[in-house]
Amino acid sequence: MCYNEQDVYIGSEFMKKRNVAIIAHVDHGKTTLVDEILKTSGMFRENEDTSNVTMDSNALEKERGITILAKTTAINYKDYRINILDTPGHADFGGEVERIMNMVDGVLLVVDAYEGPMPQTRFVLKKALEAKAKPIVVINKVDKPSARCSKVVDEVLDLFIELGADDDQLDFKVVYASALNGTSSLNEDITTQTPGFHELLDLIIEEIPAPQGDPDKPLQFQPALLDYNEFVGRIGIGRIHNGKLKVGQMVNCCRLDGTTKTFRVQKLFGFLGMKRLEIEEAEAGDIIAISGLSDISVGETICNQGEVYPLPLLRIDEPTLQMTFGTNTSPFVGKEGKFLTARQIEDRLNRELQRDVSLRVEPSDGESWLVSGRGELHLSILIENMRREGYELQVSKPEVILKEEDGIKMEPYEDLQIEVPEDCVGSIIEQLGSRGAIMDNMTNFENQVRLNYVIPSRGLIGFMTDFMTLTKGYGIINHTFKEYRPYQALQIGERKLGVLVSTETGKSSAYALGQLEDRGIMFIEPAVDVYEGMIVGECNRENDLAVNVVKGKQLTNMRAASADKTVVLKRPRPITLEYALDYINSDELVEITPSNIRLRKKILDTEQRKKFDAKK
């Protein structure tokens, strides 16, 4: 197989193969490491600009510095084709990590040289060990002044033992790296770091077993990931377990319900460097993408006609959180967005279903839909993408999905890990206690305290706002889904303080805002368009307060005893999408447009809202 300057991808039969996934906690450096491996492998010309090479191609991924969608790439190194899968680190996308383990024979476990194993490290490593993948540990960020390499390696070993790793998995090799600087070494001494990742690539070849599979056996290909393209429809990405696959071949798809469907393979894609390239043929061990079946799904098996041997189904994580998406009903509807109608929003949600197997969409009425996902981040990224595409919509407060087992109501629980300065511990423990959290462990190191909890998922809704305030922005919080447990009848998840709600429609005035500053914290500046029922600030009491923010100062020809002073207002609290979803109560909505994120009451009319609240 070769890769020439015309980007021609020529069969892989003559190359030895290695399939490996890169797994880690959020922000431990997976994607940066993949980018550096691509550079080390010689996939780029000497004069090619590699300063902007990154596997995180989505605009949101670049802005937030996180991987949202799993990415596939491959390199040629010493007569080997090494397929590399860059996985998401956030708990909301853990389902992709689990399915990817079905495609690889080994994993690179990336761990921060200071933070050590974190909640998501445990989750992804558990999935890798269950799949019997061979691990190589990469201790990243060794250039940090606070790096504690030997202790972190001991902590990783303890985690392996705790998760029941077998002897072969416990005998893991360790590479010490600074992905940001593009250096690595097999020794923890930072002075031994050398440019490039040749030692790591050599270890992949030596340690990771070759993919099992026989090209001469009947075809078995199973998609583990989905992509979508307007021209060819759904694309299934996965590994060929046995046999060969050619463009134009007639094959059978074993559906999830046990039925079979015959279709023709329209296109096959291979991966090399940063490119997805069309290929004519692939064989056992190759990781490829296939198109031709418009509704291909994760976990189905593609087989030869007349030789139907389905593989075991892949588990897809069930959603744990839901919210209602609806058409925008505010007085400002249509002023800022291009796509406003129920049909346009429904079409967009259906398109998202084509590529996201963890998402569920159920029509609620003609103008709204119940959308279920893996967590707040999962759903907020969908909302943010829709906003940037020109959609206007309104969404409700997120709610956890309850289920019933043997007549008992069950709710999702999460493992929660928090790191805070010592002076914040008391207030955090008090806050979590009121949210039904149970402490597992508490450890101190270097003026920081690490707290481990098990908490109901609904106890985390709205917690981020309080957490950032209580820790003055110095806290670190991570959580991952644990299990379903019996429902606890606790009143948690609602905001305690009331809000300031506008009684008028118009432009806010500096004079009116100045008069209201002692009533709470404002969310808006002067000269902002507001409408009746829109939330303009947070009240400093528990009840909501109806306020007039458009009132101007009365002008008279009488001169005041003292000269008028310019109104100096405090800076308003910025409202981000995540903050808004966290903040609202069940009687409130978030209005989302391409230009603005507004908070509002479900009932906009002030008098009607008062009557409704009185009935409660």
NORJO-V784213 format. One record per backbone hydrogen bond with DSSP energy under -1.0 kcal/mol. CO is the residue of the C=O (numbers start at 1). NH is the residue of the N-H. If there is no record, write none. Layout:
co->{CO,CO}
nh->{NH,NH}
This chain:
co->{2,4,12,16,18,19,19,20,21,22,23,25,29,30,31,32,33,34,35,36,37,38,39,45,50,55,58,59,60,61,71,73,74,75,77,79,80,81,82,83,84,85,86,90,91,93,94,95,96,97,99,100,105,106,107,108,109,111,112,113,118,119,120,121,122,123,124,125,126,127,128,129,134,136,137,138,139,140,141,144,148,149,150,151,152,153,154,155,156,157,158,159,160,161,166,167,170,173,175,176,177,178,178,182,183,184,185,189,190,194,197,198,199,200,201,202,203,204,214,214,220,220,221,223,225,227,229,233,235,236,237,237,238,239,240,242,243,245,246,249,251,252,253,254,255,259,261,263,265,267,268,269,270,272,275,277,280,282,283,286,288,289,290,291,291,293,297,301,302,303,304,320,321,322,323,324,325,326,330,332,339,341,342,343,344,345,346,347,348,349,352,352,356,360,362,367,368,368,369,370,371,372,373,373,375,376,377,378,379,380,381,382,383,384,385,386,387,390,390,393,394,395,399,403,405,408,409,410,411,412,413,413,414,415,416,417,418,419,420,421,422,424,425,426,427,428,429,430,432,432,433,438,441,443,445,447,448,449,450,451,452,452,453,454,455,456,457,460,463,464,465,466,467,468,471,476,478,480,483,485,488,490,498,499,500,500,501,502,506,508,509,510,511,512,516,519,521,522,528,530,531,533,534,536,537,538,541,545,547,549,576,577,578,579,580,585,587,589,590,591,592,596,598,599,600,605,606,607,608,609,610,611,612}
nh->{10,7,15,81,83,105,106,85,108,87,110,28,33,34,35,36,37,38,39,40,41,43,42,48,53,57,62,63,64,65,86,84,273,82,80,16,77,18,75,20,73,22,71,93,94,96,98,99,100,101,102,103,134,21,136,23,138,140,116,148,122,123,124,125,126,127,128,129,130,131,133,132,107,109,175,111,177,113,144,147,152,153,154,155,156,157,158,159,160,161,162,163,165,164,170,171,172,137,139,185,142,182,183,196,178,194,176,192,193,184,201,202,203,204,205,206,207,208,217,243,241,242,302,299,237,235,233,229,227,290,224,225,288,222,285,220,284,282,249,265,263,303,261,301,258,255,253,251,248,291,279,289,277,275,272,270,247,245,286,240,238,269,236,266,267,296,300,254,221,252,307,401,373,399,371,396,369,394,333,335,392,345,346,347,348,349,350,351,352,353,355,356,359,372,370,327,364,365,325,362,323,360,320,321,379,380,381,382,383,384,385,386,387,388,389,391,390,338,339,592,326,590,322,410,408,405,487,403,485,457,482,483,455,480,453,478,451,476,449,424,425,428,429,430,431,432,433,434,435,437,436,454,452,450,448,422,445,420,443,418,440,441,416,438,414,459,460,463,467,468,469,470,471,473,474,419,417,415,413,411,490,492,539,545,536,537,547,533,530,527,513,514,515,516,519,540,538,573,508,506,534,601,502,523,500,521,498,501,503,509,580,581,582,583,584,588,602,600,395,598,393,593,591,535,589,609,610,611,612,613,614,615,616}
